[in-house]
Amino acid sequence: MKPYFGLARHDGNQPLFNLVEMSIISTLAGEPLHLHAEGLRGTGKTTIMRAARELLPKITRITGCIYNCDPDRPHCPLHRHMSREEIKALGTEEIDMPFLEISHSAKVGTVAGSIDLAKITDTNNPQAALLPGIIPQAHRGIIFIDEINRLADTSPEITDILLDVMGNKPGRLQIEEAGLPTVEITIQVSVWAASNPDEDPGPLEEVRRQLSDRFDMVVYMGRPSSVDVVVRMLEGSDRARREDFDANSFAAKNQEFRQRVREMAETYRVTELPDFLRNFIARVYIKHNLESIRAIEAVQQGAVLYSILKKHKQIMINDVIEMLPLALKHRVDGDTLVKIMNGLESKSSRDSILNIKDRRPSKATKEREEAYFDGGARRLKDMGRQEIIATEKALNPNDF
Amino acid sequence: MKVDRKEAFNTSSVVGNYLNIYFGQEQGVRLGESGVVSLKVHQVVAGRKGQVKILTNRDAGQCLLEFIDPGQVVHLCVFHQPGNIHPREVAKRIFWAIEEYVQQEDPHPSYIEKDTLQNAVDHALRIQVVTCEGKGLVYDLFQGQLEPLDPEDQVVNHVRVLIKVGSDRYGIILPIAAAVEEAIVNAGLELGKVRKIIHTRAKEQEANFSDYVLVPWKQLKNVSSLTLRENRNQLVMRLAARFGSIEEVEEFLSSYSPNIFHRMSKDQQHRKWGNLEENLQQFEELGIIKKTLLGTFLTRDGKELKEFILNHKCELEAEIRRNIRRKPKKSGKIHKLGENIQKVTNIEYVNYNKVKRHNDDTWSGHLAIPQTLMQAKKSSLLRHESRLTIQKEDLQFYEKRHYIPMDVCLLIDASASMAGEKRQAACYLAEHLLLSGREKVAVVTFQEMKARLAVPFTKNQKILSRGLKNVRPGGLTPLADGIITSVEVIRSTRVNNPVLILITDGMPNFPLWSFDAKRDALEAAQKIAELKVRFICIGVESNRDYLKELADCGKGKLYVVDDLNRSNLVDIMDYEKRVAYSS
């Protein structure tokens, strides 16, 4: 696999690199950021997302807890009722931030949780116990789903679970299995997905609208547009074959990034979006009749993360603008999106919302209109009370 | 005198109450004989004396003033014979009328005159008057200030009054209307008679995108690359939506290249894309083309655009396909007549994600082994068995699902009247069906004197769009031949649940066997019934009776739409699919 920092960056995939890094920061800070990369075959969606695995920092959990319980905030059925002292006694351990994948052979049982087969078929001591699935095991980490549009099409049941997990931050998961009490746990997991909207069954928003709205950000991958970039990419692949690249230098870069992620997550926990930017985002929502509040929440979260990632001293309006296409493209039609983005550049609302300008009539129709009404209408004050109001029906009864 | 005023006030309140009811039903009314009042935009119907349209999907406040919420502004038009009337005169009378009304509203003696005035001024600040000579708020006009008209304010034969007032105070409208009438008569003009009002929806105008799309090749500062990318995409998407496909956009742009061999004649363009006048104007505003003495040419930006389209064809086409898959917004009126009786067959497949307990006696199906095992183990525990046994009630099976494939043959009228939007809509439907389903699509067109198989049954979008590119409307309507050709196509291909969809806006006028084009078509339609093909006919109101007969002959159903546009066509097909699934 190619190292993350060895991947060539260009205009078309830079946003995905940014988002992946932002999502890692956000996940470490305890707030998921769900990403969806859409694009044609071979544009590097999956490569970038899988490569980002090397960057993942460590998290601390209660020793051996398969649900990745945070020692300060235990949530799993095993530990949530324990006192601080009891947990201390169990000890803690450092693990890599989880990065799990949901594949297409996934079943509800493997994703959410099921009866533990090993335990129930144990001949000496058979017992019915729960085996948590991929989602609970990825708590405080990342789940990657390739070809999510196909998953949404073929497994609506898994999609329903994802809707629940991604619906709120943090989300929730309910594991139900006949013969066992229902277990409900909170889940804090960033979902990364990739799909090719051009392949069966079509773009995610057509397959399952709700699921597409759950993604905070969607990147449309672009192809590299210049020869230079393509040459650099070829060079990278070539070097990987010869294996003469400096693995250590990449490892050092990863290490350095991991260190930075920690700091940035700390900053993220304390940074607040300035009021005027908040108002600005709210106005976009009202003015353009956006449907989902998630959209503007995503813009807000994204703007803060972006400014931190880019080491801006304070959050600027440009950070917000940068996030708008990513957070809105899958939620509004292209026309509205362009209006929103360009509307910010001081075009009057009149031009962008209304198009009465279209109705410029030709001179001829204007003249025709002038002698358009017969004169001699009676005046209101000469009319009886009953006659004043006339509806369409009253005026042309024949049409009804 | 006092009683009179009291009574006038009562009348106003009653009228106000009625208006509130009508407005609540999204209706407008004629007020008196020359006024029309509603919350919507009004439009005069050209060529028909005394008719006024009320556009129910255009809110007056949103369209004429810059309001965000609908329903806030009452729109009053008082029509008059051609002539000039100064808005100030109108404003004066309106102000007096308001003052009078406000006084009557609260005639309590302790009410100080100053308050009355203040109240009236409040109103005056919320009423805008527009006449052919200018416009302004009543208050400003009263002070002698006058704003010039915007080019989009077309007021030649009426006085327009926009009143921002809550629904509880509609009583004020009648006095205002009376005041305007007075002003008109005073100016020596006759009041115009409104004979008819019609509620209708404004046709969605093809929005003028030159107002807000940035041409990304212009030198722009402080614009992020993502923004530019979106603009570029949007521009191309709009063009593709207008012309049908990327290739046709290319064709269009090439027709303005300096190479005379690539240029298309105006007539050729018109046959394919309909009226381009408006689009050309937009392109000029965007700076993509420019008119010179030698003709119209692409500018440098235009050439860059063409270059960009050539270099990024595959992404752009993918995005277009994506847009085609998207369902357009709902609009328009559709009437359904008749019912299909043909049976459909479905295809079954196994859903490995859902397991169910077996409950019939056939024992058939796909056994879900892990689930069965687990169930057996659990049951064994409950049954207190020492060894694992599998009983019949432990068996678990995967669920079956089924879907109904519907292969579609589109029979498209390509006579001259279909040029432009209707052609585009029919082609769009073909692509939408192909991309959003798993079924095969074929297209047969009929024009001039015969029918032509434009696209044979295919699942390949490339073949489809190549075929559609060559649909150039023109000529007569040989419907009978069209039907026979498509019946042949369906008969000679292996298809699942074939559906024949006829899209036409006219009547057959070219016969096949006899001299009667209509009867030939009816006869041909019987062949559809013989082949037991589902037949769906989509047409417009004016040919309803004949098409109904045609649909009956083919044992099919008829949809009558108000406009043959994309969303109507897609809506109909969506509905059809749902019906087929539920049957």
HADDOCK unambig.tbl for C-alpha pairs under 7 A between the chains (distance, minus, plus):
assign (segid A and resid 107 and name CA) (segid B and resid 353 and name CA) 5.80 0.50 0.50
assign (segid A and resid 121 and name CA) (segid B and resid 377 and name CA) 6.97 0.50 0.50
assign (segid A and resid 155 and name CA) (segid B and resid 353 and name CA) 6.45 0.50 0.50
assign (segid A and resid 197 and name CA) (segid B and resid 322 and name CA) 6.81 0.50 0.50
assign (segid A and resid 198 and name CA) (segid B and resid 318 and name CA) 6.00 0.50 0.50
assign (segid A and resid 198 and name CA) (segid B and resid 322 and name CA) 6.65 0.50 0.50
assign (segid A and resid 203 and name CA) (segid B and resid 322 and name CA) 6.82 0.50 0.50
assign (segid A and resid 206 and name CA) (segid B and resid 326 and name CA) 6.60 0.50 0.50
assign (segid A and resid 287 and name CA) (segid B and resid 68 and name CA) 6.93 0.50 0.50
assign (segid A and resid 322 and name CA) (segid B and resid 224 and name CA) 6.92 0.50 0.50
assign (segid A and resid 334 and name CA) (segid B and resid 234 and name CA) 6.10 0.50 0.50
assign (segid A and resid 335 and name CA) (segid B and resid 234 and name CA) 6.72 0.50 0.50
assign (segid A and resid 338 and name CA) (segid B and resid 213 and name CA) 6.91 0.50 0.50
assign (segid A and resid 338 and name CA) (segid B and resid 230 and name CA) 6.70 0.50 0.50
assign (segid A and resid 338 and name CA) (segid B and resid 231 and name CA) 6.14 0.50 0.50
assign (segid A and resid 339 and name CA) (segid B and resid 212 and name CA) 6.32 0.50 0.50
assign (segid A and resid 341 and name CA) (segid B and resid 227 and name CA) 6.91 0.50 0.50
assign (segid A and resid 342 and name CA) (segid B and resid 212 and name CA) 6.56 0.50 0.50
assign (segid A and resid 350 and name CA) (segid B and resid 66 and name CA) 6.67 0.50 0.50
assign (segid A and resid 351 and name CA) (segid B and resid 211 and name CA) 6.39 0.50 0.50
assign (segid A and resid 352 and name CA) (segid B and resid 211 and name CA) 6.93 0.50 0.50
assign (segid A and resid 352 and name CA) (segid B and resid 212 and name CA) 6.26 0.50 0.50
assign (segid A and resid 354 and name CA) (segid B and resid 63 and name CA) 6.43 0.50 0.50
assign (segid A and resid 355 and name CA) (segid B and resid 207 and name CA) 6.47 0.50 0.50
assign (segid A and resid 355 and name CA) (segid B and resid 208 and name CA) 6.71 0.50 0.50
assign (segid A and resid 356 and name CA) (segid B and resid 152 and name CA) 6.46 0.50 0.50
assign (segid A and resid 357 and name CA) (segid B and resid 152 and name CA) 5.92 0.50 0.50
assign (segid A and resid 358 and name CA) (segid B and resid 208 and name CA) 6.88 0.50 0.50
assign (segid A and resid 360 and name CA) (segid B and resid 152 and name CA) 6.65 0.50 0.50
assign (segid A and resid 369 and name CA) (segid B and resid 46 and name CA) 6.55 0.50 0.50
assign (segid A and resid 370 and name CA) (segid B and resid 82 and name CA) 5.45 0.50 0.50
assign (segid A and resid 370 and name CA) (segid B and resid 156 and name CA) 6.20 0.50 0.50
assign (segid A and resid 370 and name CA) (segid B and resid 157 and name CA) 5.74 0.50 0.50
assign (segid A and resid 371 and name CA) (segid B and resid 81 and name CA) 6.62 0.50 0.50
assign (segid A and resid 371 and name CA) (segid B and resid 82 and name CA) 6.19 0.50 0.50
assign (segid A and resid 372 and name CA) (segid B and resid 49 and name CA) 5.72 0.50 0.50
assign (segid A and resid 372 and name CA) (segid B and resid 50 and name CA) 6.72 0.50 0.50
assign (segid A and resid 373 and name CA) (segid B and resid 49 and name CA) 5.88 0.50 0.50
assign (segid A and resid 373 and name CA) (segid B and resid 50 and name CA) 5.15 0.50 0.50
assign (segid A and resid 373 and name CA) (segid B and resid 81 and name CA) 6.37 0.50 0.50
assign (segid A and resid 373 and name CA) (segid B and resid 192 and name CA) 4.92 0.50 0.50
assign (segid A and resid 373 and name CA) (segid B and resid 193 and name CA) 5.79 0.50 0.50
assign (segid A and resid 374 and name CA) (segid B and resid 192 and name CA) 5.36 0.50 0.50
assign (segid A and resid 374 and name CA) (segid B and resid 193 and name CA) 5.42 0.50 0.50
assign (segid A and resid 375 and name CA) (segid B and resid 81 and name CA) 6.11 0.50 0.50
assign (segid A and resid 375 and name CA) (segid B and resid 190 and name CA) 5.29 0.50 0.50
assign (segid A and resid 375 and name CA) (segid B and resid 191 and name CA) 5.47 0.50 0.50
assign (segid A and resid 375 and name CA) (segid B and resid 192 and name CA) 4.59 0.50 0.50
assign (segid A and resid 375 and name CA) (segid B and resid 193 and name CA) 5.99 0.50 0.50
assign (segid A and resid 376 and name CA) (segid B and resid 190 and name CA) 5.82 0.50 0.50
assign (segid A and resid 376 and name CA) (segid B and resid 191 and name CA) 5.81 0.50 0.50
assign (segid A and resid 376 and name CA) (segid B and resid 192 and name CA) 6.53 0.50 0.50
assign (segid A and resid 376 and name CA) (segid B and resid 193 and name CA) 6.86 0.50 0.50
assign (segid A and resid 377 and name CA) (segid B and resid 33 and name CA) 5.74 0.50 0.50
assign (segid A and resid 377 and name CA) (segid B and resid 34 and name CA) 6.23 0.50 0.50
assign (segid A and resid 377 and name CA) (segid B and resid 191 and name CA) 5.19 0.50 0.50
assign (segid A and resid 377 and name CA) (segid B and resid 192 and name CA) 5.69 0.50 0.50
assign (segid A and resid 377 and name CA) (segid B and resid 193 and name CA) 4.93 0.50 0.50
assign (segid A and resid 378 and name CA) (segid B and resid 33 and name CA) 6.12 0.50 0.50
assign (segid A and resid 379 and name CA) (segid B and resid 32 and name CA) 6.80 0.50 0.50
assign (segid A and resid 379 and name CA) (segid B and resid 181 and name CA) 6.72 0.50 0.50
assign (segid A and resid 380 and name CA) (segid B and resid 32 and name CA) 5.14 0.50 0.50
assign (segid A and resid 380 and name CA) (segid B and resid 178 and name CA) 5.85 0.50 0.50
assign (segid A and resid 381 and name CA) (segid B and resid 178 and name CA) 6.96 0.50 0.50
assign (segid A and resid 388 and name CA) (segid B and resid 31 and name CA) 5.58 0.50 0.50
assign (segid A and resid 388 and name CA) (segid B and resid 32 and name CA) 4.69 0.50 0.50
assign (segid A and resid 389 and name CA) (segid B and resid 29 and name CA) 6.41 0.50 0.50
assign (segid A and resid 389 and name CA) (segid B and resid 30 and name CA) 5.81 0.50 0.50
assign (segid A and resid 389 and name CA) (segid B and resid 31 and name CA) 5.01 0.50 0.50
assign (segid A and resid 389 and name CA) (segid B and resid 32 and name CA) 6.36 0.50 0.50
assign (segid A and resid 390 and name CA) (segid B and resid 29 and name CA) 5.68 0.50 0.50
assign (segid A and resid 390 and name CA) (segid B and resid 30 and name CA) 5.06 0.50 0.50
assign (segid A and resid 390 and name CA) (segid B and resid 31 and name CA) 6.60 0.50 0.50
assign (segid A and resid 391 and name CA) (segid B and resid 29 and name CA) 4.77 0.50 0.50
assign (segid A and resid 391 and name CA) (segid B and resid 30 and name CA) 6.26 0.50 0.50
assign (segid A and resid 392 and name CA) (segid B and resid 29 and name CA) 6.68 0.50 0.50
assign (segid A and resid 392 and name CA) (segid B and resid 196 and name CA) 6.90 0.50 0.50
assign (segid A and resid 392 and name CA) (segid B and resid 197 and name CA) 5.38 0.50 0.50
assign (segid A and resid 392 and name CA) (segid B and resid 198 and name CA) 6.28 0.50 0.50
assign (segid A and resid 395 and name CA) (segid B and resid 195 and name CA) 6.91 0.50 0.50
assign (segid A and resid 395 and name CA) (segid B and resid 196 and name CA) 5.75 0.50 0.50
assign (segid A and resid 396 and name CA) (segid B and resid 196 and name CA) 6.39 0.50 0.50
